[in-house]
Amino acid sequence: MTGTAISNEIRRLRFSRGEMTQQALADACGVTRQTIIALEAGRYAPSLELGFRIADALGVRIEDVFQWSRPS
Amino acid sequence: MTALSPRTRLIACLLLAGVGLALFFGGEYRDFDLPLGWVGTVLFVAAVWFCVDAVHRIPHSEDEAAVAHGEWQAWIGVAFVGAVIVASLLKADMFLPQVPIGQNPDAGAAGRGIGTLFVAWLVLAYVLKQRWVGKVLEDERDTRIELVASQWGRAATASCIIGIAVLLGFSDTDRLREFSYPFIAQMLMLALLWGLWFDQLVAALLYWRDRRAAA
């Protein structure tokens, strides 16, 4: 719920896929729109399964969506 | 009321609910020969019902969509459980007589009023859930927030129980005579309610903090 060490490209990938809405992505992944909002804002680190579901919905590999940076 | 817009109706009903709650907390006045506490309860429940009806008629707005179902439920829980705690504290002296609650009409009336608030909360929570029917109501983020909130709620309950134990353990004999068994039972119930309220509050704040950071 705090800022996480996992960053993501969800917002950019949504727009590159014909401006897919947050609600459409949420429905495709079976989560609430607020979770997508929290993910895009870097306020929430998803489970591995949700990460795969998001990547699948966006049509890319999971490493294209999420990046992990070692905490300093 | 039919000429008013759903939003105006909702505000009017919320104001009526507030008046009902004020009467409920005010209780019975000696100067009036009216059961004002009971009237307040009925007014509150009726106003809550019409609020729910008004909420159903308001179209889904962008502002509403920004707030998760779990956050709505948590804030409503904060309000209702808070009201139950305030009511329990205001009517705590009714549990002081050393008689069983079943034989104490004042305590029975207080218990019924508090019970009514709980029922109104459950009904409101259920009807709000119906407003979101067909949508995802809960996911892994909600579960994680609930987990963190319940840990805080448990800690709050435990600290309250410890407070009661210390109060009872270190009170002198005269003070202990004042604490009837129904009063101690009421204190234990308050400890549970405090934990529940804290749980709801932490959940609501966690949702709000995430939403605020994302805005």
Interface residues (C-beta under 8 A of the other chain):
Chain A: M1 Q23 A26 D27 G30 V31 T32 R33 Q34 T35 I37 A38 E40 A41 R43 Y44 P46 S47 L50
Chain B: A65 A66 V67 A68 H69 E71 K135 V136 L137 E138 D139 E140 R141 D142 R144 I145 V148 L206 Y207 R209 D210 R211 A213 A214
